[in-house]
């Protein structure tokens, strides 16, 4: 199927695959204790993963803002949610 939406569909699929891989890495990080010998190597790896996660958060946030009328915010989540929708509070009538 080729059309204007197929490129967007492939991009969305790639983003979802990246998110699944990150979830697996996060689960592995939380299940493995940090050893004293590999602590320095682990810290360097963690900081590069954090930068990668921040870049993905920014990309997801920009994508959501351009394709939706809603407002989204970034959120650190143990469930793998990079962004969350913000629902406005309406004053009581």
PDB file of N, CA, C and O in Angstrom:
ATOM      1  N   UNK A   1       0.848  -1.179   0.000  1.00  0.00           N
ATOM      2  CA  UNK A   1       0.000   0.000   0.000  1.00  0.00           C
ATOM      3  C   UNK A   1       0.885   1.230   0.000  1.00  0.00           C
ATOM      4  O   UNK A   1       1.679   1.422   0.921  1.00  0.00           O
ATOM      5  N   UNK A   2       0.760   2.057  -1.010  1.00  0.00           N
ATOM      6  CA  UNK A   2       1.554   3.272  -1.061  1.00  0.00           C
ATOM      7  C   UNK A   2       0.617   4.455  -1.131  1.00  0.00           C
ATOM      8  O   UNK A   2      -0.321   4.467  -1.928  1.00  0.00           O
ATOM      9  N   UNK A   3       0.860   5.419  -0.325  1.00  0.00           N
ATOM     10  CA  UNK A   3       0.027   6.598  -0.276  1.00  0.00           C
ATOM     11  C   UNK A   3       0.642   7.604   0.671  1.00  0.00           C
ATOM     12  O   UNK A   3       1.704   7.358   1.243  1.00  0.00           O
ATOM     13  N   UNK A   4      -0.013   8.728   0.839  1.00  0.00           N
ATOM     14  CA  UNK A   4       0.562   9.755   1.704  1.00  0.00           C
ATOM     15  C   UNK A   4       0.659   9.315   3.162  1.00  0.00           C
ATOM     16  O   UNK A   4       1.513   9.815   3.895  1.00  0.00           O
ATOM     17  N   UNK A   5      -0.192   8.399   3.596  1.00  0.00           N
ATOM     18  CA  UNK A   5      -0.177   7.974   4.991  1.00  0.00           C
ATOM     19  C   UNK A   5       0.810   6.860   5.280  1.00  0.00           C
ATOM     20  O   UNK A   5       1.133   6.614   6.442  1.00  0.00           O
ATOM     21  N   UNK A   6       1.306   6.169   4.231  1.00  0.00           N
ATOM     22  CA  UNK A   6       2.183   5.021   4.471  1.00  0.00           C
ATOM     23  C   UNK A   6       3.522   5.440   5.061  1.00  0.00           C
ATOM     24  O   UNK A   6       4.068   4.710   5.889  1.00  0.00           O
ATOM     25  N   UNK A   7       4.061   6.565   4.675  1.00  0.00           N
ATOM     26  CA  UNK A   7       5.310   7.064   5.250  1.00  0.00           C
ATOM     27  C   UNK A   7       5.144   7.380   6.717  1.00  0.00           C
ATOM     28  O   UNK A   7       6.009   7.061   7.533  1.00  0.00           O
ATOM     29  N   UNK A   8       4.039   8.003   7.049  1.00  0.00           N
ATOM     30  CA  UNK A   8       3.743   8.314   8.449  1.00  0.00           C
ATOM     31  C   UNK A   8       3.540   7.038   9.249  1.00  0.00           C
ATOM     32  O   UNK A   8       3.966   6.946  10.400  1.00  0.00           O
ATOM     33  N   UNK A   9       2.891   6.060   8.642  1.00  0.00           N
ATOM     34  CA  UNK A   9       2.666   4.783   9.313  1.00  0.00           C
ATOM     35  C   UNK A   9       3.999   4.085   9.610  1.00  0.00           C
ATOM     36  O   UNK A   9       4.180   3.524  10.691  1.00  0.00           O
ATOM     37  N   UNK A  10       4.916   4.119   8.662  1.00  0.00           N
ATOM     38  CA  UNK A  10       6.234   3.511   8.879  1.00  0.00           C
ATOM     39  C   UNK A  10       6.991   4.243   9.983  1.00  0.00           C
ATOM     40  O   UNK A  10       7.648   3.616  10.814  1.00  0.00           O
ATOM     41  N   UNK A  11       6.899   5.564   9.987  1.00  0.00           N
ATOM     42  CA  UNK A  11       7.577   6.349  11.033  1.00  0.00           C
ATOM     43  C   UNK A  11       6.988   6.020  12.403  1.00  0.00           C
ATOM     44  O   UNK A  11       7.728   5.856  13.373  1.00  0.00           O
ATOM     45  N   UNK A  12       5.670   5.923  12.486  1.00  0.00           N
ATOM     46  CA  UNK A  12       5.022   5.569  13.748  1.00  0.00           C
ATOM     47  C   UNK A  12       5.440   4.173  14.205  1.00  0.00           C
ATOM     48  O   UNK A  12       5.694   3.954  15.390  1.00  0.00           O
ATOM     49  N   UNK A  13       5.510   3.237  13.273  1.00  0.00           N
ATOM     50  CA  UNK A  13       5.918   1.874  13.605  1.00  0.00           C
ATOM     51  C   UNK A  13       7.349   1.858  14.137  1.00  0.00           C
ATOM     52  O   UNK A  13       7.646   1.136  15.089  1.00  0.00           O
ATOM     53  N   UNK A  14       8.237   2.648  13.531  1.00  0.00           N
ATOM     54  CA  UNK A  14       9.629   2.726  13.972  1.00  0.00           C
ATOM     55  C   UNK A  14       9.705   3.291  15.389  1.00  0.00           C
ATOM     56  O   UNK A  14      10.468   2.793  16.217  1.00  0.00           O
ATOM     57  N   UNK A  15       8.917   4.326  15.670  1.00  0.00           N
ATOM     58  CA  UNK A  15       8.896   4.916  17.007  1.00  0.00           C
ATOM     59  C   UNK A  15       8.413   3.887  18.024  1.00  0.00           C
ATOM     60  O   UNK A  15       8.990   3.764  19.104  1.00  0.00           O
ATOM     61  N   UNK A  16       7.361   3.148  17.687  1.00  0.00           N
ATOM     62  CA  UNK A  16       6.854   2.122  18.601  1.00  0.00           C
ATOM     63  C   UNK A  16       7.878   1.020  18.842  1.00  0.00           C
ATOM     64  O   UNK A  16       8.016   0.539  19.966  1.00  0.00           O
ATOM     65  N   UNK A  17       8.592   0.619  17.802  1.00  0.00           N
ATOM     66  CA  UNK A  17       9.626  -0.403  17.976  1.00  0.00           C
ATOM     67  C   UNK A  17      10.732   0.096  18.894  1.00  0.00           C
ATOM     68  O   UNK A  17      11.216  -0.647  19.748  1.00  0.00           O
ATOM     69  N   UNK A  18      11.138   1.363  18.720  1.00  0.00           N
ATOM     70  CA  UNK A  18      12.159   1.954  19.591  1.00  0.00           C
ATOM     71  C   UNK A  18      11.689   1.992  21.039  1.00  0.00           C
ATOM     72  O   UNK A  18      12.463   1.733  21.960  1.00  0.00           O
ATOM     73  N   UNK A  19      10.434   2.313  21.228  1.00  0.00           N
ATOM     74  CA  UNK A  19       9.887   2.359  22.585  1.00  0.00           C
ATOM     75  C   UNK A  19       9.878   0.970  23.222  1.00  0.00           C
ATOM     76  O   UNK A  19      10.190   0.827  24.404  1.00  0.00           O
ATOM     77  N   UNK A  20       9.528  -0.035  22.454  1.00  0.00           N
ATOM     78  CA  UNK A  20       9.532  -1.404  22.976  1.00  0.00           C
ATOM     79  C   UNK A  20      10.944  -1.820  23.389  1.00  0.00           C
ATOM     80  O   UNK A  20      11.131  -2.455  24.427  1.00  0.00           O
ATOM     81  N   UNK A  21      11.930  -1.462  22.574  1.00  0.00           N
ATOM     82  CA  UNK A  21      13.314  -1.799  22.911  1.00  0.00           C
ATOM     83  C   UNK A  21      13.749  -1.077  24.192  1.00  0.00           C
ATOM     84  O   UNK A  21      14.444  -1.653  25.030  1.00  0.00           O
ATOM     85  N   UNK A  22      13.340   0.170  24.335  1.00  0.00           N
ATOM     86  CA  UNK A  22      13.696   0.912  25.544  1.00  0.00           C
ATOM     87  C   UNK A  22      13.032   0.309  26.774  1.00  0.00           C
ATOM     88  O   UNK A  22      13.646   0.247  27.839  1.00  0.00           O
ATOM     89  N   UNK A  23      11.798  -0.133  26.642  1.00  0.00           N
ATOM     90  CA  UNK A  23      11.121  -0.782  27.768  1.00  0.00           C
ATOM     91  C   UNK A  23      11.891  -2.016  28.210  1.00  0.00           C
ATOM     92  O   UNK A  23      12.070  -2.250  29.405  1.00  0.00           O
ATOM     93  N   UNK A  24      12.347  -2.806  27.240  1.00  0.00           N
ATOM     94  CA  UNK A  24      13.115  -4.003  27.568  1.00  0.00           C
ATOM     95  C   UNK A  24      14.397  -3.636  28.302  1.00  0.00           C
ATOM     96  O   UNK A  24      14.758  -4.274  29.291  1.00  0.00           O
ATOM     97  N   UNK A  25      15.088  -2.601  27.812  1.00  0.00           N
ATOM     98  CA  UNK A  25      16.331  -2.170  28.461  1.00  0.00           C
ATOM     99  C   UNK A  25      16.070  -1.685  29.876  1.00  0.00           C
ATOM    100  O   UNK A  25      16.825  -2.003  30.795  1.00  0.00           O
ATOM    101  N   UNK A  26      15.007  -0.919  30.052  1.00  0.00           N
ATOM    102  CA  UNK A  26      14.680  -0.415  31.385  1.00  0.00           C
ATOM    103  C   UNK A  26      14.342  -1.550  32.334  1.00  0.00           C
ATOM    104  O   UNK A  26      14.768  -1.539  33.488  1.00  0.00           O
ATOM    105  N   UNK A  27      13.591  -2.518  31.870  1.00  0.00           N
ATOM    106  CA  UNK A  27      13.269  -3.671  32.710  1.00  0.00           C
ATOM    107  C   UNK A  27      14.535  -4.420  33.101  1.00  0.00           C
ATOM    108  O   UNK A  27      14.681  -4.845  34.247  1.00  0.00           O
ATOM    109  N   UNK A  28      15.451  -4.584  32.147  1.00  0.00           N
ATOM    110  CA  UNK A  28      16.703  -5.268  32.440  1.00  0.00           C
ATOM    111  C   UNK A  28      17.539  -4.467  33.441  1.00  0.00           C
ATOM    112  O   UNK A  28      18.154  -5.044  34.337  1.00  0.00           O
ATOM    113  N   UNK A  29      17.561  -3.152  33.294  1.00  0.00           N
ATOM    114  CA  UNK A  29      18.327  -2.303  34.209  1.00  0.00           C
ATOM    115  C   UNK A  29      17.782  -2.410  35.625  1.00  0.00           C
ATOM    116  O   UNK A  29      18.551  -2.463  36.585  1.00  0.00           O
ATOM    117  N   UNK A  30      16.473  -2.442  35.761  1.00  0.00           N
ATOM    118  CA  UNK A  30      15.861  -2.498  37.089  1.00  0.00           C
ATOM    119  C   UNK A  30      15.997  -3.883  37.715  1.00  0.00           C
ATOM    120  O   UNK A  30      16.012  -4.010  38.939  1.00  0.00           O
ATOM    121  N   UNK A  31      16.095  -4.912  36.892  1.00  0.00           N
ATOM    122  CA  UNK A  31      16.179  -6.264  37.441  1.00  0.00           C
ATOM    123  C   UNK A  31      17.608  -6.669  37.797  1.00  0.00           C
ATOM    124  O   UNK A  31      17.806  -7.587  38.593  1.00  0.00           O
ATOM    125  N   UNK A  32      18.613  -5.993  37.214  1.00  0.00           N
ATOM    126  CA  UNK A  32      20.006  -6.330  37.495  1.00  0.00           C
ATOM    127  C   UNK A  32      20.582  -5.342  38.503  1.00  0.00           C
ATOM    128  O   UNK A  32      20.519  -4.132  38.281  1.00  0.00           O
ATOM    129  N   UNK A  33      21.146  -5.837  39.614  1.00  0.00           N
ATOM    130  CA  UNK A  33      21.766  -4.921  40.571  1.00  0.00           C
ATOM    131  C   UNK A  33      23.023  -4.311  39.984  1.00  0.00           C
ATOM    132  O   UNK A  33      23.698  -4.930  39.161  1.00  0.00           O
ATOM    133  N   UNK A  34      23.333  -3.107  40.405  1.00  0.00           N
ATOM    134  CA  UNK A  34      24.502  -2.388  39.932  1.00  0.00           C
ATOM    135  C   UNK A  34      25.731  -2.890  40.672  1.00  0.00           C
ATOM    136  O   UNK A  34      25.829  -2.699  41.884  1.00  0.00           O
ATOM    137  N   UNK A  35      26.662  -3.522  39.987  1.00  0.00           N
ATOM    138  CA  UNK A  35      27.853  -4.071  40.645  1.00  0.00           C
ATOM    139  C   UNK A  35      28.895  -2.982  40.866  1.00  0.00           C
ATOM    140  O   UNK A  35      28.937  -1.995  40.131  1.00  0.00           O
ATOM    141  N   UNK A  36      29.731  -3.164  41.875  1.00  0.00           N
ATOM    142  CA  UNK A  36      30.770  -2.187  42.199  1.00  0.00           C
ATOM    143  C   UNK A  36      31.820  -2.137  41.101  1.00  0.00           C
ATOM    144  O   UNK A  36      32.372  -1.068  40.837  1.00  0.00           O
ATOM    145  N   UNK A  37      32.114  -3.262  40.453  1.00  0.00           N
ATOM    146  CA  UNK A  37      33.145  -3.305  39.421  1.00  0.00           C
ATOM    147  C   UNK A  37      32.676  -2.561  38.173  1.00  0.00           C
ATOM    148  O   UNK A  37      33.444  -1.799  37.586  1.00  0.00           O
ATOM    149  N   UNK A  38      31.430  -2.771  37.763  1.00  0.00           N
ATOM    150  CA  UNK A  38      30.928  -2.156  36.540  1.00  0.00           C
ATOM    151  C   UNK A  38      30.220  -0.844  36.772  1.00  0.00           C
ATOM    152  O   UNK A  38      29.551  -0.348  35.865  1.00  0.00           O
ATOM    153  N   UNK A  39      30.340  -0.265  37.943  1.00  0.00           N
ATOM    154  CA  UNK A  39      29.613   0.964  38.266  1.00  0.00           C
ATOM    155  C   UNK A  39      29.929   2.120  37.351  1.00  0.00           C
ATOM    156  O   UNK A  39      29.012   2.805  36.899  1.00  0.00           O
ATOM    157  N   UNK A  40      31.217   2.367  37.055  1.00  0.00           N
ATOM    158  CA  UNK A  40      31.600   3.490  36.212  1.00  0.00           C
ATOM    159  C   UNK A  40      31.122   3.284  34.784  1.00  0.00           C
ATOM    160  O   UNK A  40      30.595   4.211  34.170  1.00  0.00           O
ATOM    161  N   UNK A  41      31.298   2.089  34.250  1.00  0.00           N
ATOM    162  CA  UNK A  41      30.830   1.793  32.896  1.00  0.00           C
ATOM    163  C   UNK A  41      29.327   1.944  32.836  1.00  0.00           C
ATOM    164  O   UNK A  41      28.793   2.484  31.867  1.00  0.00           O
ATOM    165  N   UNK A  42      28.638   1.472  33.862  1.00  0.00           N
ATOM    166  CA  UNK A  42      27.175   1.547  33.923  1.00  0.00           C
ATOM    167  C   UNK A  42      26.709   2.995  33.938  1.00  0.00           C
ATOM    168  O   UNK A  42      25.720   3.331  33.287  1.00  0.00           O
ATOM    169  N   UNK A  43      27.416   3.869  34.682  1.00  0.00           N
ATOM    170  CA  UNK A  43      27.023   5.279  34.767  1.00  0.00           C
ATOM    171  C   UNK A  43      27.147   5.944  33.404  1.00  0.00           C
ATOM    172  O   UNK A  43      26.284   6.733  33.020  1.00  0.00           O
ATOM    173  N   UNK A  44      28.203   5.636  32.673  1.00  0.00           N
ATOM    174  CA  UNK A  44      28.379   6.212  31.339  1.00  0.00           C
ATOM    175  C   UNK A  44      27.280   5.731  30.411  1.00  0.00           C
ATOM    176  O   UNK A  44      26.722   6.512  29.640  1.00  0.00           O
ATOM    177  N   UNK A  45      26.970   4.451  30.485  1.00  0.00           N
ATOM    178  CA  UNK A  45      25.907   3.893  29.645  1.00  0.00           C
ATOM    179  C   UNK A  45      24.563   4.512  30.016  1.00  0.00           C
ATOM    180  O   UNK A  45      23.765   4.841  29.139  1.00  0.00           O
ATOM    181  N   UNK A  46      24.314   4.672  31.313  1.00  0.00           N
ATOM    182  CA  UNK A  46      23.055   5.262  31.757  1.00  0.00           C
ATOM    183  C   UNK A  46      22.900   6.687  31.236  1.00  0.00           C
ATOM    184  O   UNK A  46      21.811   7.062  30.802  1.00  0.00           O
ATOM    185  N   UNK A  47      23.961   7.489  31.268  1.00  0.00           N
ATOM    186  CA  UNK A  47      23.850   8.868  30.817  1.00  0.00           C
ATOM    187  C   UNK A  47      23.573   8.943  29.319  1.00  0.00           C
ATOM    188  O   UNK A  47      22.834   9.824  28.879  1.00  0.00           O
ATOM    189  N   UNK A  48      24.149   8.039  28.525  1.00  0.00           N
ATOM    190  CA  UNK A  48      23.852   8.042  27.097  1.00  0.00           C
ATOM    191  C   UNK A  48      22.415   7.588  26.847  1.00  0.00           C
ATOM    192  O   UNK A  48      21.760   8.082  25.929  1.00  0.00           O
ATOM    193  N   UNK A  49      21.921   6.648  27.661  1.00  0.00           N
ATOM    194  CA  UNK A  49      20.528   6.215  27.527  1.00  0.00           C
ATOM    195  C   UNK A  49      19.574   7.334  27.915  1.00  0.00           C
ATOM    196  O   UNK A  49      18.515   7.487  27.307  1.00  0.00           O
ATOM    197  N   UNK A  50      19.943   8.119  28.930  1.00  0.00           N
ATOM    198  CA  UNK A  50      19.110   9.244  29.348  1.00  0.00           C
ATOM    199  C   UNK A  50      19.025  10.276  28.224  1.00  0.00           C
ATOM    200  O   UNK A  50      17.947  10.793  27.931  1.00  0.00           O
ATOM    201  N   UNK A  51      20.164  10.573  27.595  1.00  0.00           N
ATOM    202  CA  UNK A  51      20.155  11.531  26.477  1.00  0.00           C
ATOM    203  C   UNK A  51      19.286  11.009  25.346  1.00  0.00           C
ATOM    204  O   UNK A  51      18.533  11.768  24.735  1.00  0.00           O
ATOM    205  N   UNK A  52      19.389   9.707  25.064  1.00  0.00           N
ATOM    206  CA  UNK A  52      18.577   9.111  23.999  1.00  0.00           C
ATOM    207  C   UNK A  52      17.093   9.198  24.352  1.00  0.00           C
ATOM    208  O   UNK A  52      16.260   9.508  23.500  1.00  0.00           O
ATOM    209  N   UNK A  53      16.774   8.923  25.613  1.00  0.00           N
ATOM    210  CA  UNK A  53      15.385   8.995  26.067  1.00  0.00           C
ATOM    211  C   UNK A  53      14.860  10.421  25.958  1.00  0.00           C
ATOM    212  O   UNK A  53      13.721  10.629  25.540  1.00  0.00           O
ATOM    213  N   UNK A  54      15.677  11.403  26.329  1.00  0.00           N
ATOM    214  CA  UNK A  54      15.257  12.796  26.236  1.00  0.00           C
ATOM    215  C   UNK A  54      15.003  13.183  24.787  1.00  0.00           C
ATOM    216  O   UNK A  54      14.055  13.913  24.498  1.00  0.00           O
ATOM    217  N   UNK A  55      15.839  12.701  23.877  1.00  0.00           N
ATOM    218  CA  UNK A  55      15.637  12.991  22.456  1.00  0.00           C
ATOM    219  C   UNK A  55      14.336  12.359  21.968  1.00  0.00           C
ATOM    220  O   UNK A  55      13.600  12.966  21.190  1.00  0.00           O
ATOM    221  N   UNK A  56      14.056  11.145  22.423  1.00  0.00           N
ATOM    222  CA  UNK A  56      12.798  10.494  22.029  1.00  0.00           C
ATOM    223  C   UNK A  56      11.600  11.223  22.624  1.00  0.00           C
ATOM    224  O   UNK A  56      10.567  11.355  21.967  1.00  0.00           O
ATOM    225  N   UNK A  57      11.728  11.703  23.873  1.00  0.00           N
ATOM    226  CA  UNK A  57      10.645  12.468  24.485  1.00  0.00           C
ATOM    227  C   UNK A  57      10.353  13.710  23.666  1.00  0.00           C
ATOM    228  O   UNK A  57       9.195  14.033  23.399  1.00  0.00           O
ATOM    229  N   UNK A  58      11.408  14.405  23.270  1.00  0.00           N
ATOM    230  CA  UNK A  58      11.239  15.630  22.491  1.00  0.00           C
ATOM    231  C   UNK A  58      10.574  15.325  21.155  1.00  0.00           C
ATOM    232  O   UNK A  58       9.672  16.044  20.724  1.00  0.00           O
ATOM    233  N   UNK A  59      11.022  14.257  20.503  1.00  0.00           N
ATOM    234  CA  UNK A  59      10.443  13.871  19.218  1.00  0.00           C
ATOM    235  C   UNK A  59       8.966  13.497  19.372  1.00  0.00           C
ATOM    236  O   UNK A  59       8.134  13.904  18.561  1.00  0.00           O
ATOM    237  N   UNK A  60       8.646  12.732  20.397  1.00  0.00           N
ATOM    238  CA  UNK A  60       7.255  12.330  20.622  1.00  0.00           C
ATOM    239  C   UNK A  60       6.388  13.540  20.939  1.00  0.00           C
ATOM    240  O   UNK A  60       5.252  13.633  20.475  1.00  0.00           O
ATOM    241  N   UNK A  61       6.924  14.473  21.735  1.00  0.00           N
ATOM    242  CA  UNK A  61       6.175  15.673  22.097  1.00  0.00           C
ATOM    243  C   UNK A  61       5.906  16.539  20.868  1.00  0.00           C
ATOM    244  O   UNK A  61       4.789  17.018  20.677  1.00  0.00           O
ATOM    245  N   UNK A  62       6.927  16.738  20.037  1.00  0.00           N
ATOM    246  CA  UNK A  62       6.742  17.528  18.815  1.00  0.00           C
ATOM    247  C   UNK A  62       5.732  16.863  17.883  1.00  0.00           C
ATOM    248  O   UNK A  62       4.885  17.534  17.293  1.00  0.00           O
ATOM    249  N   UNK A  63       5.827  15.549  17.757  1.00  0.00           N
ATOM    250  CA  UNK A  63       4.896  14.815  16.892  1.00  0.00           C
ATOM    251  C   UNK A  63       3.458  14.962  17.406  1.00  0.00           C
ATOM    252  O   UNK A  63       2.537  15.188  16.621  1.00  0.00           O
ATOM    253  N   UNK A  64       3.272  14.835  18.719  1.00  0.00           N
ATOM    254  CA  UNK A  64       1.934  14.950  19.295  1.00  0.00           C
ATOM    255  C   UNK A  64       1.368  16.348  19.103  1.00  0.00           C
ATOM    256  O   UNK A  64       0.190  16.506  18.785  1.00  0.00           O
ATOM    257  N   UNK A  65       2.202  17.361  19.296  1.00  0.00           N
ATOM    258  CA  UNK A  65       1.715  18.737  19.155  1.00  0.00           C
ATOM    259  C   UNK A  65       1.352  19.079  17.711  1.00  0.00           C
ATOM    260  O   UNK A  65       0.408  19.834  17.475  1.00  0.00           O
ATOM    261  N   UNK A  66       2.083  18.538  16.750  1.00  0.00           N
ATOM    262  CA  UNK A  66       1.778  18.846  15.357  1.00  0.00           C
ATOM    263  C   UNK A  66       0.586  18.061  14.828  1.00  0.00           C
ATOM    264  O   UNK A  66      -0.047  18.482  13.860  1.00  0.00           O
ATOM    265  N   UNK A  67       0.270  16.933  15.443  1.00  0.00           N
ATOM    266  CA  UNK A  67      -0.806  16.082  14.923  1.00  0.00           C
ATOM    267  C   UNK A  67      -2.050  16.053  15.802  1.00  0.00           C
ATOM    268  O   UNK A  67      -2.948  15.242  15.576  1.00  0.00           O
ATOM    269  N   UNK A  68      -2.111  16.923  16.793  1.00  0.00           N
ATOM    270  CA  UNK A  68      -3.253  16.909  17.692  1.00  0.00           C
ATOM    271  C   UNK A  68      -3.544  18.324  18.178  1.00  0.00           C
ATOM    272  O   UNK A  68      -2.658  19.177  18.224  1.00  0.00           O
ATOM    273  N   UNK A  69      -4.782  18.549  18.533  1.00  0.00           N
ATOM    274  CA  UNK A  69      -5.156  19.838  19.098  1.00  0.00           C
ATOM    275  C   UNK A  69      -4.960  19.861  20.609  1.00  0.00           C
ATOM    276  O   UNK A  69      -5.056  20.917  21.235  1.00  0.00           O
ATOM    277  N   UNK A  70      -4.689  18.713  21.185  1.00  0.00           N
ATOM    278  CA  UNK A  70      -4.507  18.611  22.630  1.00  0.00           C
ATOM    279  C   UNK A  70      -3.130  19.137  23.024  1.00  0.00           C
ATOM    280  O   UNK A  70      -2.276  19.383  22.173  1.00  0.00           O
ATOM    281  N   UNK A  71      -2.932  19.307  24.339  1.00  0.00           N
ATOM    282  CA  UNK A  71      -1.648  19.720  24.879  1.00  0.00           C
ATOM    283  C   UNK A  71      -1.033  18.535  25.611  1.00  0.00           C
ATOM    284  O   UNK A  71      -1.723  17.831  26.348  1.00  0.00           O
ATOM    285  N   UNK A  72       0.254  18.314  25.411  1.00  0.00           N
ATOM    286  CA  UNK A  72       0.953  17.197  26.024  1.00  0.00           C
ATOM    287  C   UNK A  72       2.140  17.713  26.825  1.00  0.00           C
ATOM    288  O   UNK A  72       2.653  18.800  26.560  1.00  0.00           O
ATOM    289  N   UNK A  73       2.569  16.930  27.799  1.00  0.00           N
ATOM    290  CA  UNK A  73       3.745  17.268  28.593  1.00  0.00           C
ATOM    291  C   UNK A  73       4.611  16.027  28.743  1.00  0.00           C
ATOM    292  O   UNK A  73       4.117  14.901  28.682  1.00  0.00           O
ATOM    293  N   UNK A  74       5.916  16.243  28.942  1.00  0.00           N
ATOM    294  CA  UNK A  74       6.812  15.106  29.151  1.00  0.00           C
ATOM    295  C   UNK A  74       6.653  14.601  30.576  1.00  0.00           C
ATOM    296  O   UNK A  74       6.313  15.356  31.487  1.00  0.00           O
ATOM    297  N   UNK A  75       6.907  13.312  30.750  1.00  0.00           N
ATOM    298  CA  UNK A  75       6.717  12.702  32.067  1.00  0.00           C
ATOM    299  C   UNK A  75       7.644  11.505  32.202  1.00  0.00           C
ATOM    300  O   UNK A  75       7.661  10.631  31.335  1.00  0.00           O
ATOM    301  N   UNK A  76       8.410  11.461  33.278  1.00  0.00           N
ATOM    302  CA  UNK A  76       9.192  10.264  33.579  1.00  0.00           C
ATOM    303  C   UNK A  76       8.236   9.224  34.141  1.00  0.00           C
ATOM    304  O   UNK A  76       7.479   9.500  35.071  1.00  0.00           O
ATOM    305  N   UNK A  77       8.277   8.033  33.571  1.00  0.00           N
ATOM    306  CA  UNK A  77       7.329   7.013  33.974  1.00  0.00           C
ATOM    307  C   UNK A  77       7.983   5.643  33.962  1.00  0.00           C
ATOM    308  O   UNK A  77       8.724   5.309  33.038  1.00  0.00           O
ATOM    309  N   UNK A  78       7.710   4.861  34.977  1.00  0.00           N
ATOM    310  CA  UNK A  78       8.229   3.497  34.996  1.00  0.00           C
ATOM    311  C   UNK A  78       7.439   2.599  34.047  1.00  0.00           C
ATOM    312  O   UNK A  78       7.799   1.439  33.844  1.00  0.00           O
ATOM    313  N   UNK A  79       6.367   3.131  33.467  1.00  0.00           N
ATOM    314  CA  UNK A  79       5.552   2.365  32.531  1.00  0.00           C
ATOM    315  C   UNK A  79       5.935   2.640  31.081  1.00  0.00           C
ATOM    316  O   UNK A  79       5.324   2.082  30.170  1.00  0.00           O
ATOM    317  N   UNK A  80       6.934   3.491  30.853  1.00  0.00           N
ATOM    318  CA  UNK A  80       7.395   3.755  29.501  1.00  0.00           C
ATOM    319  C   UNK A  80       6.643   4.863  28.780  1.00  0.00           C
ATOM    320  O   UNK A  80       6.813   5.037  27.574  1.00  0.00           O
ATOM    321  N   UNK A  81       5.817   5.613  29.497  1.00  0.00           N
ATOM    322  CA  UNK A  81       5.100   6.718  28.865  1.00  0.00           C
ATOM    323  C   UNK A  81       6.040   7.906  28.743  1.00  0.00           C
ATOM    324  O   UNK A  81       6.518   8.425  29.751  1.00  0.00           O
ATOM    325  N   UNK A  82       6.309   8.344  27.514  1.00  0.00           N
ATOM    326  CA  UNK A  82       7.202   9.478  27.310  1.00  0.00           C
ATOM    327  C   UNK A  82       6.470  10.794  27.475  1.00  0.00           C
ATOM    328  O   UNK A  82       7.033  11.761  27.989  1.00  0.00           O
ATOM    329  N   UNK A  83       5.231  10.838  27.045  1.00  0.00           N
ATOM    330  CA  UNK A  83       4.438  12.054  27.159  1.00  0.00           C
ATOM    331  C   UNK A  83       3.048  11.694  27.673  1.00  0.00           C
ATOM    332  O   UNK A  83       2.577  10.569  27.508  1.00  0.00           O
ATOM    333  N   UNK A  84       2.411  12.668  28.294  1.00  0.00           N
ATOM    334  CA  UNK A  84       1.052  12.475  28.791  1.00  0.00           C
ATOM    335  C   UNK A  84       0.186  13.636  28.334  1.00  0.00           C
ATOM    336  O   UNK A  84       0.655  14.773  28.287  1.00  0.00           O
ATOM    337  N   UNK A  85      -1.064  13.371  27.997  1.00  0.00           N
ATOM    338  CA  UNK A  85      -1.954  14.474  27.644  1.00  0.00           C
ATOM    339  C   UNK A  85      -2.319  15.263  28.893  1.00  0.00           C
ATOM    340  O   UNK A  85      -2.446  14.711  29.986  1.00  0.00           O
ATOM    341  N   UNK A  86      -2.484  16.560  28.705  1.00  0.00           N
ATOM    342  CA  UNK A  86      -2.885  17.425  29.806  1.00  0.00           C
ATOM    343  C   UNK A  86      -4.343  17.788  29.596  1.00  0.00           C
ATOM    344  O   UNK A  86      -4.715  18.339  28.560  1.00  0.00           O
ATOM    345  N   UNK A  87      -5.164  17.474  30.587  1.00  0.00           N
ATOM    346  CA  UNK A  87      -6.579  17.792  30.495  1.00  0.00           C
ATOM    347  C   UNK A  87      -6.829  19.063  31.281  1.00  0.00           C
ATOM    348  O   UNK A  87      -6.442  19.157  32.446  1.00  0.00           O
ATOM    349  N   UNK A  88      -7.470  20.043  30.660  1.00  0.00           N
ATOM    350  CA  UNK A  88      -7.698  21.283  31.388  1.00  0.00           C
ATOM    351  C   UNK A  88      -8.763  21.109  32.475  1.00  0.00           C
ATOM    352  O   UNK A  88      -9.691  20.312  32.332  1.00  0.00           O
ATOM    353  N   UNK A  89      -8.612  21.861  33.552  1.00  0.00           N
ATOM    354  CA  UNK A  89      -9.625  21.863  34.600  1.00  0.00           C
ATOM    355  C   UNK A  89     -10.608  23.006  34.302  1.00  0.00           C
ATOM    356  O   UNK A  89     -10.220  24.159  34.109  1.00  0.00           O
ATOM    357  N   UNK A  90     -11.858  22.647  34.276  1.00  0.00           N
ATOM    358  CA  UNK A  90     -12.883  23.643  34.032  1.00  0.00           C
ATOM    359  C   UNK A  90     -13.446  24.102  35.369  1.00  0.00           C
ATOM    360  O   UNK A  90     -13.701  23.286  36.255  1.00  0.00           O
ATOM    361  N   UNK A  91     -13.636  25.393  35.512  1.00  0.00           N
ATOM    362  CA  UNK A  91     -14.180  25.877  36.777  1.00  0.00           C
ATOM    363  C   UNK A  91     -15.622  25.388  36.942  1.00  0.00           C
ATOM    364  O   UNK A  91     -16.345  25.253  35.954  1.00  0.00           O
ATOM    365  N   UNK A  92     -16.043  25.123  38.179  1.00  0.00           N
ATOM    366  CA  UNK A  92     -17.423  24.686  38.388  1.00  0.00           C
ATOM    367  C   UNK A  92     -18.397  25.800  37.998  1.00  0.00           C
ATOM    368  O   UNK A  92     -18.111  26.987  38.154  1.00  0.00           O
ATOM    369  N   UNK A  93     -19.524  25.388  37.499  1.00  0.00           N
ATOM    370  CA  UNK A  93     -20.512  26.384  37.067  1.00  0.00           C
ATOM    371  C   UNK A  93     -21.343  26.895  38.224  1.00  0.00           C
ATOM    372  O   UNK A  93     -22.219  27.738  38.030  1.00  0.00           O
TER     373      UNK A  93
END
